[in-house]
Amino acid sequence: MTGVPEYANKRRHPRVDVPLLVQYRFGALEELRTEYAINVSVGGMFIATAEAKPVGTRVFVQLTTRDARHFLQ
């Protein structure tokens, strides 16, 4: 046993450790929520939320690096 969860070996894209400030909202009028992502991949990023949204829900996202030098909306 390597200590790596079995599902991690089934990912199509490797995860990269990049601390990102993630601000997101589900509606145009909703306030931004803020979380940190620990890692990302070409296939996406997981953001833990208090409530599950249906597949296909539009999410507005802003990403900022910890040093605030890079920003993507």
Phi, psi and omega in degrees: 000133185261352183088354178268130179302144183303320182296333181295331180284348182263002181291142178284329183236140179291149176272144179240131179285107179219108179289117180236138170278121182248120173247133185213160174208158183261341179227156184299331183261357181282148177291148177292139173256151185235132176216167172251135172264138180269322179214159181221167174215173176302326182280349177141197182211148178259129175241118179284128179237161181288334181226142179281139176253153180296151175302135180096356178296132179286134179235127175267126188230140170236133179241134178225134176288160184302326180276002178062021181272336182238139183218137179221133179235000000 
